[in-house]
Structure formats: structure tokens, C-alpha cells
Amino acid sequence: MTLFLITFAVMAAVVFFMAIGVMFGRGSIKGTCGGVNNGECICAQKCEKRRKLEAMAENS
């Protein structure tokens, strides 16, 4: 039972700190189109945010 309580407390702390990070505006965890493959998107269809970022980069 002690092991269960310790495990539960650690997992609860992890969830709590992730929630704090989201509340303070930290960026979300990036998926395939985020930082893998040197930023090359290998998605079948690019997400709206990615299209906007690429459009802004082309205009700069």
C-alpha cells in the first residue's frame, strides 16, 4: 500500500506541475510537425498554425 501511495503522489505531482506550466503559457509539447527532423513537417496535411508560421517566414 505504501508503494501505491508513493506512486500516486509522484504522478499527482507530475500532473500538477504540467498544469502549472500550461497555466503560465509554456508552449505545448510538440508533435511530428514541431521539432523532429530538423523542423521538416512530414504530416500529410499541415496544421493551421504551421501554415501561418510558414507564411510569416516567407513574408519576412
Sine and cosine of phi, psi and omega as CSV:
sin_phi,cos_phi,sin_psi,cos_psi,sin_omega,cos_omega
0.00,0.00,-0.57,0.82,0.01,-1.00
-0.89,0.45,-0.67,0.74,0.01,-1.00
-0.88,0.47,-0.65,0.76,0.04,-1.00
-0.88,0.48,-0.71,0.70,-0.02,-1.00
-0.91,0.42,-0.64,0.77,0.04,-1.00
-0.91,0.42,-0.71,0.70,0.02,-1.00
-0.88,0.47,-0.70,0.72,0.02,-1.00
-0.88,0.47,-0.68,0.74,0.00,-1.00
-0.90,0.44,-0.66,0.75,0.01,-1.00
-0.91,0.42,-0.71,0.71,0.01,-1.00
-0.91,0.43,-0.64,0.77,0.04,-1.00
-0.89,0.45,-0.63,0.77,0.03,-1.00
-0.91,0.42,-0.66,0.75,0.03,-1.00
-0.88,0.48,-0.74,0.68,0.02,-1.00
-0.89,0.47,-0.66,0.75,0.01,-1.00
-0.87,0.49,-0.74,0.67,-0.03,-1.00
-0.94,0.35,-0.53,0.85,0.09,-1.00
-0.92,0.40,-0.63,0.78,0.04,-1.00
-0.91,0.42,-0.64,0.77,0.05,-1.00
-0.88,0.48,-0.68,0.74,0.02,-1.00
-0.88,0.48,-0.64,0.77,0.02,-1.00
-0.93,0.37,-0.66,0.75,-0.02,-1.00
-0.90,0.44,-0.54,0.84,0.00,-1.00
-1.00,0.01,0.18,0.98,0.16,-0.99
0.99,0.11,0.29,0.96,0.06,-1.00
-0.90,0.43,0.57,-0.82,0.00,-1.00
-0.88,0.47,0.48,-0.88,-0.01,-1.00
-0.96,0.28,0.27,-0.96,0.06,-1.00
-0.92,0.40,0.73,-0.68,-0.10,-1.00
-1.00,0.02,0.60,-0.80,0.02,-1.00
-0.99,-0.16,-0.56,-0.83,-0.08,-1.00
-0.86,0.50,-0.61,0.79,-0.03,-1.00
-1.00,0.05,0.16,0.99,-0.07,-1.00
-1.00,0.00,-0.98,0.20,-0.10,-0.99
-0.75,-0.66,-0.01,1.00,-0.01,-1.00
-0.97,0.23,0.48,-0.88,0.05,-1.00
0.86,0.50,0.63,0.77,0.02,-1.00
0.83,0.55,0.57,0.82,0.05,-1.00
1.00,0.09,-0.02,1.00,0.03,-1.00
-0.97,0.26,0.82,-0.58,-0.01,-1.00
-0.99,0.10,0.83,-0.55,0.01,-1.00
-0.95,-0.30,0.31,0.95,-0.01,-1.00
-0.97,0.25,0.45,-0.89,0.05,-1.00
-0.92,0.38,-0.63,0.78,0.02,-1.00
-0.72,-0.70,0.77,-0.64,-0.03,-1.00
-0.96,0.26,0.59,-0.81,0.02,-1.00
-0.96,0.26,0.28,-0.96,-0.06,-1.00
-0.86,0.51,-0.68,0.73,-0.02,-1.00
-0.88,0.47,-0.66,0.75,0.00,-1.00
-0.91,0.41,-0.66,0.75,0.02,-1.00
-0.89,0.46,-0.65,0.76,0.02,-1.00
-0.91,0.42,-0.68,0.74,0.01,-1.00
-0.89,0.45,-0.67,0.74,0.02,-1.00
-0.92,0.39,-0.60,0.80,0.03,-1.00
-0.91,0.40,-0.64,0.77,0.03,-1.00
-0.92,0.40,-0.62,0.79,-0.01,-1.00
-0.92,0.39,-0.61,0.79,0.01,-1.00
-0.94,0.35,-0.55,0.84,-0.03,-1.00
-0.98,0.18,-0.27,0.96,-0.04,-1.00
-0.99,0.14,0.00,0.00,0.00,0.00
